[in-house]
């Protein structure tokens, strides 16, 4: 919402070869995962007070609107009171749902990492990692590349299953 705020992200697209896809399917490696940085910027300091204000202010707005609407109706202008009551109900509902949405955003944005599974990458090969600046983006890129190298080596190690061996004592 603020155009002067710049955000940096490392956007990744992982394309598996047909051989790698076959290994993942055949060996059931879809649950294997690696962790990377968060995909959203951390919450701002004013998000928490805003969430509390919206959730606490919604019932108060509804109460004030209903009281004023009843007062207008008693004074003889029935339609104006009904309109004010209806508007205050909708505004209070919007405020309350907005407070819940901000709270959920805080919970998602506060997570320090995200988990990317191989099964997820098979169906949606893209993910993003948030970086605070360009240098952090370069470091995140190197970390992601290292994690993907580990995943690939593990996948190739699972490609062939050794035959069962037995030995006697």
CNS distance restraints for C-alpha pairs under 8 A (distance, minus, plus):
assign (resid   7 and name CA) (resid  41 and name CA) 7.79 0.50 0.50
assign (resid   7 and name CA) (resid 130 and name CA) 7.63 0.50 0.50
assign (resid   7 and name CA) (resid 131 and name CA) 7.32 0.50 0.50
assign (resid   7 and name CA) (resid 132 and name CA) 6.80 0.50 0.50
assign (resid   7 and name CA) (resid 133 and name CA) 7.44 0.50 0.50
assign (resid   8 and name CA) (resid 130 and name CA) 6.04 0.50 0.50
assign (resid   8 and name CA) (resid 131 and name CA) 5.14 0.50 0.50
assign (resid   8 and name CA) (resid 132 and name CA) 6.18 0.50 0.50
assign (resid   8 and name CA) (resid 133 and name CA) 5.94 0.50 0.50
assign (resid   8 and name CA) (resid 134 and name CA) 6.69 0.50 0.50
assign (resid   8 and name CA) (resid 137 and name CA) 6.82 0.50 0.50
assign (resid   9 and name CA) (resid  39 and name CA) 7.99 0.50 0.50
assign (resid   9 and name CA) (resid 128 and name CA) 6.28 0.50 0.50
assign (resid   9 and name CA) (resid 129 and name CA) 5.40 0.50 0.50
assign (resid   9 and name CA) (resid 130 and name CA) 4.46 0.50 0.50
assign (resid   9 and name CA) (resid 131 and name CA) 5.48 0.50 0.50
assign (resid   9 and name CA) (resid 137 and name CA) 6.61 0.50 0.50
assign (resid  10 and name CA) (resid 128 and name CA) 5.51 0.50 0.50
assign (resid  10 and name CA) (resid 129 and name CA) 5.07 0.50 0.50
assign (resid  10 and name CA) (resid 130 and name CA) 6.46 0.50 0.50
assign (resid  10 and name CA) (resid 131 and name CA) 7.24 0.50 0.50
assign (resid  10 and name CA) (resid 137 and name CA) 6.07 0.50 0.50
assign (resid  10 and name CA) (resid 140 and name CA) 7.35 0.50 0.50
assign (resid  10 and name CA) (resid 141 and name CA) 6.69 0.50 0.50
assign (resid  11 and name CA) (resid 126 and name CA) 7.26 0.50 0.50
assign (resid  11 and name CA) (resid 127 and name CA) 6.05 0.50 0.50
assign (resid  11 and name CA) (resid 128 and name CA) 4.40 0.50 0.50
assign (resid  11 and name CA) (resid 129 and name CA) 6.54 0.50 0.50
assign (resid  12 and name CA) (resid 126 and name CA) 5.46 0.50 0.50
assign (resid  12 and name CA) (resid 127 and name CA) 5.38 0.50 0.50
assign (resid  12 and name CA) (resid 128 and name CA) 5.94 0.50 0.50
assign (resid  13 and name CA) (resid 125 and name CA) 5.29 0.50 0.50
assign (resid  13 and name CA) (resid 126 and name CA) 4.27 0.50 0.50
assign (resid  13 and name CA) (resid 127 and name CA) 6.62 0.50 0.50
assign (resid  14 and name CA) (resid 121 and name CA) 6.85 0.50 0.50
assign (resid  14 and name CA) (resid 125 and name CA) 5.07 0.50 0.50
assign (resid  14 and name CA) (resid 126 and name CA) 6.38 0.50 0.50
assign (resid  15 and name CA) (resid 125 and name CA) 6.37 0.50 0.50
assign (resid  16 and name CA) (resid  20 and name CA) 5.73 0.50 0.50
assign (resid  16 and name CA) (resid  21 and name CA) 6.07 0.50 0.50
assign (resid  16 and name CA) (resid 122 and name CA) 7.64 0.50 0.50
assign (resid  17 and name CA) (resid  21 and name CA) 6.25 0.50 0.50
assign (resid  18 and name CA) (resid  22 and name CA) 6.12 0.50 0.50
assign (resid  19 and name CA) (resid  23 and name CA) 6.27 0.50 0.50
assign (resid  20 and name CA) (resid  24 and name CA) 6.22 0.50 0.50
assign (resid  20 and name CA) (resid 155 and name CA) 7.53 0.50 0.50
assign (resid  21 and name CA) (resid  25 and name CA) 6.20 0.50 0.50
assign (resid  21 and name CA) (resid 122 and name CA) 7.54 0.50 0.50
assign (resid  22 and name CA) (resid  26 and name CA) 5.86 0.50 0.50
assign (resid  23 and name CA) (resid  27 and name CA) 5.84 0.50 0.50
assign (resid  23 and name CA) (resid  28 and name CA) 7.99 0.50 0.50
assign (resid  23 and name CA) (resid  29 and name CA) 7.75 0.50 0.50
assign (resid  23 and name CA) (resid 155 and name CA) 7.20 0.50 0.50
assign (resid  23 and name CA) (resid 158 and name CA) 7.47 0.50 0.50
assign (resid  23 and name CA) (resid 159 and name CA) 5.83 0.50 0.50
assign (resid  24 and name CA) (resid  28 and name CA) 5.67 0.50 0.50
assign (resid  24 and name CA) (resid  29 and name CA) 4.75 0.50 0.50
assign (resid  24 and name CA) (resid  30 and name CA) 6.10 0.50 0.50
assign (resid  24 and name CA) (resid 118 and name CA) 7.67 0.50 0.50
assign (resid  24 and name CA) (resid 155 and name CA) 7.43 0.50 0.50
assign (resid  25 and name CA) (resid  29 and name CA) 6.69 0.50 0.50
assign (resid  25 and name CA) (resid  30 and name CA) 7.16 0.50 0.50
assign (resid  27 and name CA) (resid 158 and name CA) 7.15 0.50 0.50
assign (resid  27 and name CA) (resid 159 and name CA) 7.77 0.50 0.50
assign (resid  29 and name CA) (resid 118 and name CA) 6.86 0.50 0.50
assign (resid  29 and name CA) (resid 119 and name CA) 7.52 0.50 0.50
assign (resid  29 and name CA) (resid 155 and name CA) 7.95 0.50 0.50
assign (resid  30 and name CA) (resid 117 and name CA) 6.45 0.50 0.50
assign (resid  30 and name CA) (resid 118 and name CA) 4.77 0.50 0.50
assign (resid  30 and name CA) (resid 119 and name CA) 3.97 0.50 0.50
assign (resid  30 and name CA) (resid 120 and name CA) 7.51 0.50 0.50
assign (resid  31 and name CA) (resid 117 and name CA) 5.82 0.50 0.50
assign (resid  31 and name CA) (resid 118 and name CA) 6.38 0.50 0.50
assign (resid  31 and name CA) (resid 119 and name CA) 6.26 0.50 0.50
assign (resid  32 and name CA) (resid 117 and name CA) 5.60 0.50 0.50
assign (resid  32 and name CA) (resid 118 and name CA) 5.89 0.50 0.50
assign (resid  32 and name CA) (resid 119 and name CA) 7.86 0.50 0.50
assign (resid  33 and name CA) (resid 115 and name CA) 6.45 0.50 0.50
assign (resid  33 and name CA) (resid 116 and name CA) 5.42 0.50 0.50
assign (resid  33 and name CA) (resid 117 and name CA) 4.07 0.50 0.50
assign (resid  33 and name CA) (resid 118 and name CA) 6.06 0.50 0.50
assign (resid  34 and name CA) (resid 115 and name CA) 5.92 0.50 0.50
assign (resid  34 and name CA) (resid 116 and name CA) 5.62 0.50 0.50
assign (resid  34 and name CA) (resid 117 and name CA) 6.61 0.50 0.50
assign (resid  34 and name CA) (resid 147 and name CA) 6.74 0.50 0.50
assign (resid  34 and name CA) (resid 151 and name CA) 7.65 0.50 0.50
assign (resid  35 and name CA) (resid 113 and name CA) 6.40 0.50 0.50
assign (resid  35 and name CA) (resid 114 and name CA) 5.73 0.50 0.50
assign (resid  35 and name CA) (resid 115 and name CA) 4.67 0.50 0.50
assign (resid  35 and name CA) (resid 116 and name CA) 6.24 0.50 0.50
assign (resid  36 and name CA) (resid 113 and name CA) 5.60 0.50 0.50
assign (resid  36 and name CA) (resid 114 and name CA) 5.58 0.50 0.50
assign (resid  36 and name CA) (resid 115 and name CA) 6.55 0.50 0.50
assign (resid  36 and name CA) (resid 116 and name CA) 7.48 0.50 0.50
assign (resid  36 and name CA) (resid 129 and name CA) 7.09 0.50 0.50
assign (resid  36 and name CA) (resid 143 and name CA) 7.83 0.50 0.50
assign (resid  36 and name CA) (resid 144 and name CA) 6.66 0.50 0.50
assign (resid  37 and name CA) (resid 112 and name CA) 6.32 0.50 0.50
assign (resid  37 and name CA) (resid 113 and name CA) 4.37 0.50 0.50
assign (resid  37 and name CA) (resid 114 and name CA) 5.96 0.50 0.50
assign (resid  37 and name CA) (resid 129 and name CA) 5.49 0.50 0.50
assign (resid  37 and name CA) (resid 130 and name CA) 6.73 0.50 0.50
assign (resid  37 and name CA) (resid 140 and name CA) 7.39 0.50 0.50
assign (resid  38 and name CA) (resid 109 and name CA) 7.62 0.50 0.50
assign (resid  38 and name CA) (resid 111 and name CA) 6.44 0.50 0.50
assign (resid  38 and name CA) (resid 112 and name CA) 5.32 0.50 0.50
assign (resid  38 and name CA) (resid 113 and name CA) 4.34 0.50 0.50
assign (resid  38 and name CA) (resid 114 and name CA) 5.31 0.50 0.50
assign (resid  38 and name CA) (resid 129 and name CA) 5.57 0.50 0.50
assign (resid  38 and name CA) (resid 130 and name CA) 5.82 0.50 0.50
assign (resid  39 and name CA) (resid 109 and name CA) 7.97 0.50 0.50
assign (resid  39 and name CA) (resid 113 and name CA) 7.69 0.50 0.50
assign (resid  39 and name CA) (resid 114 and name CA) 6.93 0.50 0.50
assign (resid  39 and name CA) (resid 127 and name CA) 7.84 0.50 0.50
assign (resid  39 and name CA) (resid 128 and name CA) 5.49 0.50 0.50
assign (resid  39 and name CA) (resid 129 and name CA) 4.49 0.50 0.50
assign (resid  39 and name CA) (resid 130 and name CA) 5.06 0.50 0.50
assign (resid  40 and name CA) (resid 108 and name CA) 7.64 0.50 0.50
assign (resid  40 and name CA) (resid 109 and name CA) 5.43 0.50 0.50
assign (resid  40 and name CA) (resid 129 and name CA) 7.37 0.50 0.50
assign (resid  40 and name CA) (resid 130 and name CA) 5.72 0.50 0.50
assign (resid  41 and name CA) (resid 109 and name CA) 6.02 0.50 0.50
assign (resid  41 and name CA) (resid 130 and name CA) 6.10 0.50 0.50
assign (resid  41 and name CA) (resid 131 and name CA) 7.80 0.50 0.50
assign (resid  41 and name CA) (resid 132 and name CA) 7.86 0.50 0.50
assign (resid  42 and name CA) (resid 106 and name CA) 7.88 0.50 0.50
assign (resid  42 and name CA) (resid 109 and name CA) 4.94 0.50 0.50
assign (resid  42 and name CA) (resid 110 and name CA) 5.60 0.50 0.50
assign (resid  43 and name CA) (resid  47 and name CA) 6.56 0.50 0.50
assign (resid  43 and name CA) (resid 105 and name CA) 7.69 0.50 0.50
assign (resid  43 and name CA) (resid 106 and name CA) 5.56 0.50 0.50
assign (resid  43 and name CA) (resid 109 and name CA) 5.58 0.50 0.50
assign (resid  43 and name CA) (resid 110 and name CA) 6.35 0.50 0.50
assign (resid  46 and name CA) (resid  50 and name CA) 6.11 0.50 0.50
assign (resid  47 and name CA) (resid  51 and name CA) 6.11 0.50 0.50
assign (resid  47 and name CA) (resid 102 and name CA) 6.79 0.50 0.50
assign (resid  47 and name CA) (resid 103 and name CA) 7.91 0.50 0.50
assign (resid  47 and name CA) (resid 106 and name CA) 7.15 0.50 0.50
assign (resid  48 and name CA) (resid  52 and name CA) 6.35 0.50 0.50
assign (resid  48 and name CA) (resid 102 and name CA) 7.79 0.50 0.50
assign (resid  48 and name CA) (resid 103 and name CA) 7.13 0.50 0.50
assign (resid  48 and name CA) (resid 106 and name CA) 7.40 0.50 0.50
assign (resid  49 and name CA) (resid  53 and name CA) 6.01 0.50 0.50
assign (resid  50 and name CA) (resid  54 and name CA) 6.12 0.50 0.50
assign (resid  50 and name CA) (resid  99 and name CA) 7.30 0.50 0.50
assign (resid  50 and name CA) (resid 102 and name CA) 7.83 0.50 0.50
assign (resid  51 and name CA) (resid  55 and name CA) 6.24 0.50 0.50
assign (resid  51 and name CA) (resid  98 and name CA) 7.63 0.50 0.50
assign (resid  51 and name CA) (resid  99 and name CA) 4.41 0.50 0.50
assign (resid  51 and name CA) (resid 100 and name CA) 7.00 0.50 0.50
assign (resid  51 and name CA) (resid 102 and name CA) 5.64 0.50 0.50
assign (resid  51 and name CA) (resid 103 and name CA) 5.94 0.50 0.50
assign (resid  52 and name CA) (resid  56 and name CA) 5.94 0.50 0.50
assign (resid  52 and name CA) (resid  99 and name CA) 6.77 0.50 0.50
assign (resid  53 and name CA) (resid  57 and name CA) 5.56 0.50 0.50
assign (resid  53 and name CA) (resid  99 and name CA) 7.63 0.50 0.50
assign (resid  54 and name CA) (resid  58 and name CA) 6.02 0.50 0.50
assign (resid  54 and name CA) (resid  95 and name CA) 5.26 0.50 0.50
assign (resid  54 and name CA) (resid  96 and name CA) 5.80 0.50 0.50
assign (resid  54 and name CA) (resid  98 and name CA) 6.87 0.50 0.50
assign (resid  54 and name CA) (resid  99 and name CA) 4.91 0.50 0.50
assign (resid  55 and name CA) (resid  59 and name CA) 7.73 0.50 0.50
assign (resid  55 and name CA) (resid  95 and name CA) 6.66 0.50 0.50
assign (resid  55 and name CA) (resid  96 and name CA) 4.78 0.50 0.50
assign (resid  55 and name CA) (resid  97 and name CA) 7.85 0.50 0.50
assign (resid  55 and name CA) (resid  98 and name CA) 7.96 0.50 0.50
assign (resid  55 and name CA) (resid  99 and name CA) 5.16 0.50 0.50
assign (resid  55 and name CA) (resid 100 and name CA) 7.30 0.50 0.50
assign (resid  56 and name CA) (resid  60 and name CA) 7.15 0.50 0.50
assign (resid  56 and name CA) (resid  96 and name CA) 7.89 0.50 0.50
assign (resid  57 and name CA) (resid  61 and name CA) 6.04 0.50 0.50
assign (resid  57 and name CA) (resid  92 and name CA) 7.69 0.50 0.50
assign (resid  57 and name CA) (resid  95 and name CA) 7.52 0.50 0.50
assign (resid  57 and name CA) (resid  96 and name CA) 7.93 0.50 0.50
assign (resid  58 and name CA) (resid  62 and name CA) 6.26 0.50 0.50
assign (resid  58 and name CA) (resid  91 and name CA) 7.64 0.50 0.50
assign (resid  58 and name CA) (resid  92 and name CA) 4.28 0.50 0.50
assign (resid  58 and name CA) (resid  93 and name CA) 6.75 0.50 0.50
assign (resid  58 and name CA) (resid  95 and name CA) 5.51 0.50 0.50
assign (resid  58 and name CA) (resid  96 and name CA) 5.48 0.50 0.50
assign (resid  59 and name CA) (resid  63 and name CA) 6.06 0.50 0.50
assign (resid  59 and name CA) (resid  92 and name CA) 6.43 0.50 0.50
assign (resid  60 and name CA) (resid  64 and name CA) 6.09 0.50 0.50
assign (resid  61 and name CA) (resid  65 and name CA) 5.96 0.50 0.50
assign (resid  61 and name CA) (resid  88 and name CA) 6.36 0.50 0.50
assign (resid  61 and name CA) (resid  91 and name CA) 7.80 0.50 0.50
assign (resid  61 and name CA) (resid  92 and name CA) 5.91 0.50 0.50
assign (resid  62 and name CA) (resid  66 and name CA) 6.02 0.50 0.50
assign (resid  62 and name CA) (resid  85 and name CA) 7.63 0.50 0.50
assign (resid  62 and name CA) (resid  88 and name CA) 5.21 0.50 0.50
assign (resid  62 and name CA) (resid  89 and name CA) 5.45 0.50 0.50
assign (resid  62 and name CA) (resid  91 and name CA) 7.84 0.50 0.50
assign (resid  62 and name CA) (resid  92 and name CA) 5.58 0.50 0.50
assign (resid  63 and name CA) (resid  67 and name CA) 6.10 0.50 0.50
assign (resid  64 and name CA) (resid  68 and name CA) 6.04 0.50 0.50
assign (resid  65 and name CA) (resid  69 and name CA) 5.88 0.50 0.50
assign (resid  65 and name CA) (resid  84 and name CA) 6.17 0.50 0.50
assign (resid  65 and name CA) (resid  85 and name CA) 5.24 0.50 0.50
assign (resid  65 and name CA) (resid  87 and name CA) 7.84 0.50 0.50
assign (resid  65 and name CA) (resid  88 and name CA) 5.04 0.50 0.50
assign (resid  65 and name CA) (resid  89 and name CA) 7.53 0.50 0.50
assign (resid  66 and name CA) (resid  70 and name CA) 6.03 0.50 0.50
assign (resid  66 and name CA) (resid  84 and name CA) 7.49 0.50 0.50
assign (resid  66 and name CA) (resid  85 and name CA) 4.93 0.50 0.50
assign (resid  66 and name CA) (resid  88 and name CA) 7.22 0.50 0.50
assign (resid  67 and name CA) (resid  71 and name CA) 6.15 0.50 0.50
assign (resid  68 and name CA) (resid  72 and name CA) 6.12 0.50 0.50
assign (resid  68 and name CA) (resid  81 and name CA) 7.07 0.50 0.50
assign (resid  68 and name CA) (resid  84 and name CA) 7.50 0.50 0.50
assign (resid  68 and name CA) (resid  85 and name CA) 7.64 0.50 0.50
assign (resid  69 and name CA) (resid  73 and name CA) 6.12 0.50 0.50
assign (resid  69 and name CA) (resid  80 and name CA) 7.20 0.50 0.50
assign (resid  69 and name CA) (resid  81 and name CA) 3.73 0.50 0.50
assign (resid  69 and name CA) (resid  82 and name CA) 6.05 0.50 0.50
assign (resid  69 and name CA) (resid  83 and name CA) 7.63 0.50 0.50
assign (resid  69 and name CA) (resid  84 and name CA) 5.49 0.50 0.50
assign (resid  69 and name CA) (resid  85 and name CA) 5.16 0.50 0.50
assign (resid  70 and name CA) (resid  74 and name CA) 6.07 0.50 0.50
assign (resid  70 and name CA) (resid  81 and name CA) 6.01 0.50 0.50
assign (resid  70 and name CA) (resid  82 and name CA) 7.95 0.50 0.50
assign (resid  70 and name CA) (resid  85 and name CA) 7.93 0.50 0.50
assign (resid  71 and name CA) (resid  75 and name CA) 6.13 0.50 0.50
assign (resid  71 and name CA) (resid  81 and name CA) 7.25 0.50 0.50
assign (resid  72 and name CA) (resid  76 and name CA) 6.56 0.50 0.50
assign (resid  72 and name CA) (resid  77 and name CA) 5.70 0.50 0.50
assign (resid  72 and name CA) (resid  78 and name CA) 6.70 0.50 0.50
assign (resid  72 and name CA) (resid  80 and name CA) 6.68 0.50 0.50
assign (resid  72 and name CA) (resid  81 and name CA) 4.89 0.50 0.50
assign (resid  73 and name CA) (resid  77 and name CA) 5.13 0.50 0.50
assign (resid  73 and name CA) (resid  78 and name CA) 4.26 0.50 0.50
assign (resid  73 and name CA) (resid  79 and name CA) 7.38 0.50 0.50
assign (resid  73 and name CA) (resid  80 and name CA) 7.24 0.50 0.50
assign (resid  73 and name CA) (resid  81 and name CA) 5.03 0.50 0.50
assign (resid  73 and name CA) (resid  82 and name CA) 7.44 0.50 0.50
assign (resid  74 and name CA) (resid  78 and name CA) 7.50 0.50 0.50
assign (resid  77 and name CA) (resid  81 and name CA) 6.57 0.50 0.50
assign (resid  78 and name CA) (resid  82 and name CA) 6.27 0.50 0.50
assign (resid  79 and name CA) (resid  83 and name CA) 6.08 0.50 0.50
assign (resid  80 and name CA) (resid  84 and name CA) 6.12 0.50 0.50
assign (resid  81 and name CA) (resid  85 and name CA) 6.07 0.50 0.50
assign (resid  82 and name CA) (resid  86 and name CA) 6.03 0.50 0.50
assign (resid  83 and name CA) (resid  87 and name CA) 5.98 0.50 0.50
assign (resid  84 and name CA) (resid  88 and name CA) 6.01 0.50 0.50
assign (resid  85 and name CA) (resid  89 and name CA) 6.15 0.50 0.50
assign (resid  86 and name CA) (resid  90 and name CA) 6.32 0.50 0.50
assign (resid  87 and name CA) (resid  91 and name CA) 6.00 0.50 0.50
assign (resid  88 and name CA) (resid  92 and name CA) 5.84 0.50 0.50
assign (resid  89 and name CA) (resid  93 and name CA) 6.09 0.50 0.50
assign (resid  90 and name CA) (resid  94 and name CA) 6.09 0.50 0.50
assign (resid  91 and name CA) (resid  95 and name CA) 6.10 0.50 0.50
assign (resid  92 and name CA) (resid  96 and name CA) 6.10 0.50 0.50
assign (resid  93 and name CA) (resid  97 and name CA) 6.14 0.50 0.50
assign (resid  94 and name CA) (resid  98 and name CA) 5.93 0.50 0.50
assign (resid  95 and name CA) (resid  99 and name CA) 6.14 0.50 0.50
assign (resid  96 and name CA) (resid 100 and name CA) 6.38 0.50 0.50
assign (resid  97 and name CA) (resid 101 and name CA) 6.16 0.50 0.50
assign (resid  98 and name CA) (resid 102 and name CA) 6.19 0.50 0.50
assign (resid  99 and name CA) (resid 103 and name CA) 6.18 0.50 0.50
assign (resid 100 and name CA) (resid 104 and name CA) 6.21 0.50 0.50
assign (resid 101 and name CA) (resid 105 and name CA) 6.19 0.50 0.50
assign (resid 102 and name CA) (resid 106 and name CA) 6.20 0.50 0.50
assign (resid 103 and name CA) (resid 107 and name CA) 6.38 0.50 0.50
assign (resid 104 and name CA) (resid 108 and name CA) 6.28 0.50 0.50
assign (resid 105 and name CA) (resid 109 and name CA) 5.88 0.50 0.50
assign (resid 106 and name CA) (resid 110 and name CA) 5.88 0.50 0.50
assign (resid 107 and name CA) (resid 111 and name CA) 6.90 0.50 0.50
assign (resid 116 and name CA) (resid 120 and name CA) 6.74 0.50 0.50
assign (resid 116 and name CA) (resid 121 and name CA) 7.32 0.50 0.50
assign (resid 117 and name CA) (resid 121 and name CA) 6.38 0.50 0.50
assign (resid 118 and name CA) (resid 122 and name CA) 6.22 0.50 0.50
assign (resid 119 and name CA) (resid 123 and name CA) 6.66 0.50 0.50
assign (resid 120 and name CA) (resid 124 and name CA) 5.84 0.50 0.50
assign (resid 120 and name CA) (resid 125 and name CA) 7.25 0.50 0.50
assign (resid 121 and name CA) (resid 125 and name CA) 4.24 0.50 0.50
assign (resid 121 and name CA) (resid 126 and name CA) 6.90 0.50 0.50
assign (resid 129 and name CA) (resid 140 and name CA) 7.60 0.50 0.50
assign (resid 130 and name CA) (resid 137 and name CA) 7.55 0.50 0.50
assign (resid 131 and name CA) (resid 136 and name CA) 5.37 0.50 0.50
assign (resid 131 and name CA) (resid 137 and name CA) 5.01 0.50 0.50
assign (resid 131 and name CA) (resid 140 and name CA) 7.35 0.50 0.50
assign (resid 132 and name CA) (resid 136 and name CA) 6.16 0.50 0.50
assign (resid 132 and name CA) (resid 137 and name CA) 7.40 0.50 0.50
assign (resid 133 and name CA) (resid 137 and name CA) 6.28 0.50 0.50
assign (resid 134 and name CA) (resid 138 and name CA) 6.37 0.50 0.50
assign (resid 135 and name CA) (resid 139 and name CA) 6.36 0.50 0.50
assign (resid 136 and name CA) (resid 140 and name CA) 6.02 0.50 0.50
assign (resid 137 and name CA) (resid 141 and name CA) 6.08 0.50 0.50
assign (resid 138 and name CA) (resid 142 and name CA) 6.42 0.50 0.50
assign (resid 139 and name CA) (resid 143 and name CA) 6.29 0.50 0.50
assign (resid 140 and name CA) (resid 144 and name CA) 6.08 0.50 0.50
assign (resid 141 and name CA) (resid 145 and name CA) 6.19 0.50 0.50
assign (resid 142 and name CA) (resid 146 and name CA) 6.23 0.50 0.50
assign (resid 143 and name CA) (resid 147 and name CA) 6.19 0.50 0.50
assign (resid 144 and name CA) (resid 148 and name CA) 6.12 0.50 0.50
assign (resid 145 and name CA) (resid 149 and name CA) 6.21 0.50 0.50
assign (resid 146 and name CA) (resid 150 and name CA) 6.43 0.50 0.50
assign (resid 147 and name CA) (resid 151 and name CA) 6.26 0.50 0.50
assign (resid 148 and name CA) (resid 152 and name CA) 6.05 0.50 0.50
assign (resid 149 and name CA) (resid 153 and name CA) 6.17 0.50 0.50
assign (resid 150 and name CA) (resid 154 and name CA) 6.13 0.50 0.50
assign (resid 151 and name CA) (resid 155 and name CA) 6.05 0.50 0.50
assign (resid 152 and name CA) (resid 156 and name CA) 6.16 0.50 0.50
assign (resid 153 and name CA) (resid 157 and name CA) 6.15 0.50 0.50
assign (resid 154 and name CA) (resid 158 and name CA) 6.34 0.50 0.50
assign (resid 155 and name CA) (resid 159 and name CA) 6.37 0.50 0.50
assign (resid 156 and name CA) (resid 160 and name CA) 7.78 0.50 0.50
